[in-house]
Amino acid sequence: MIDLSVNEWTQREYLTNKRILEAQGVKVVLVDTILQPIEGAETVLYDPPVLRELPKGSVFVFYCDSGKGTLNRLPAFRVRLPGYVCISLIGGRGYWRTNLSV
């Protein structure tokens, strides 16, 4: 069982949990908060009205350059996106490894 009450996921947790959750019909989205997509990863820009169009219960994994900014803003993301799971990516874009796979 995946604990969706946590505040952070590593890249490996993101990739593993995305595969498991999407097999169960739960949408998992990597959300770009810095206008810099991650090479080799499917991302969407942070835009609450657009994100609210996704099914309730979807998981949003937010990233910035280091992961610290999105971790600090998690409470605000959760207020703006009720009914969704909001998690920060540990290390953010700077720690993303394009060759990591699960």
C-alpha positions in Angstrom: 0.0 0.0 0.0 1.3 3.4 -1.0 1.3 6.0 1.8 -0.2 9.2 0.2 0.0 11.2 3.4 3.7 11.8 3.1 5.1 15.2 2.1 8.0 14.0 -0.2 8.9 11.4 -2.7 12.3 10.6 -4.2 12.5 10.2 -8.0 12.5 6.4 -7.5 9.4 6.6 -5.4 7.7 8.8 -7.9 8.5 6.4 -10.8 7.5 3.3 -8.8 4.4 4.8 -7.3 3.3 6.3 -10.6 3.4 2.9 -12.2 1.4 1.3 -9.4 -1.2 4.0 -9.0 -1.8 4.5 -12.7 -2.4 0.7 -13.0 -5.1 1.3 -10.3 -6.6 4.1 -12.3 -5.1 7.0 -10.3 -3.6 9.8 -12.3 -0.1 10.9 -11.2 1.2 14.2 -12.5 4.7 15.8 -12.2 4.0 19.5 -11.8 6.5 22.1 -12.9 6.5 25.2 -10.7 9.6 26.9 -12.2 8.8 26.9 -15.9 11.7 24.5 -16.6 10.6 21.0 -17.7 12.6 18.0 -16.7 14.3 16.3 -19.7 12.8 13.0 -20.4 9.8 13.4 -18.1 6.2 14.3 -18.8 5.4 17.4 -16.9 2.6 20.0 -16.6 2.9 23.6 -15.6 1.5 24.6 -12.2 -1.9 26.1 -13.1 -4.6 25.4 -10.4 -7.6 25.8 -12.7 -6.1 23.3 -15.2 -5.1 20.9 -12.5 -8.6 21.0 -11.0 -9.9 19.6 -14.3 -8.2 16.3 -13.5 -10.1 13.6 -11.6 -10.4 14.1 -7.8 -7.9 11.9 -6.0 -5.2 12.5 -8.6 -1.6 12.8 -7.2 0.4 16.0 -8.0 4.1 15.8 -7.5 5.5 19.3 -7.4 9.1 20.2 -8.2 11.3 23.2 -8.2 15.1 23.4 -8.6 15.9 21.9 -5.2 12.7 20.6 -3.8 12.8 22.9 -0.8 10.5 25.6 -2.3 7.8 23.1 -3.2 8.1 21.4 0.2 7.6 24.7 1.9 4.6 25.6 -0.3 2.9 22.2 0.2 0.3 23.6 2.6 -0.7 26.3 0.1 -0.9 23.7 -2.7 -3.2 21.6 -0.6 -5.4 24.5 0.2 -5.7 25.5 -3.5 -6.2 21.9 -4.6 -8.6 20.2 -2.2 -9.5 16.7 -3.0 -6.1 16.0 -4.6 -2.9 14.6 -3.2 0.0 17.0 -3.2 3.6 15.8 -2.7 7.0 17.5 -3.2 9.8 15.8 -5.2 12.9 15.5 -3.1 15.9 17.2 -4.7 13.7 18.8 -7.3 14.8 19.2 -10.9 18.5 19.5 -9.8 18.6 16.0 -8.5 16.6 14.3 -11.3 18.5 11.6 -13.1 17.4 11.0 -16.7 18.8 7.5 -16.8 17.1 6.3 -13.6 14.4 3.7 -14.3 12.4 1.2 -12.3 
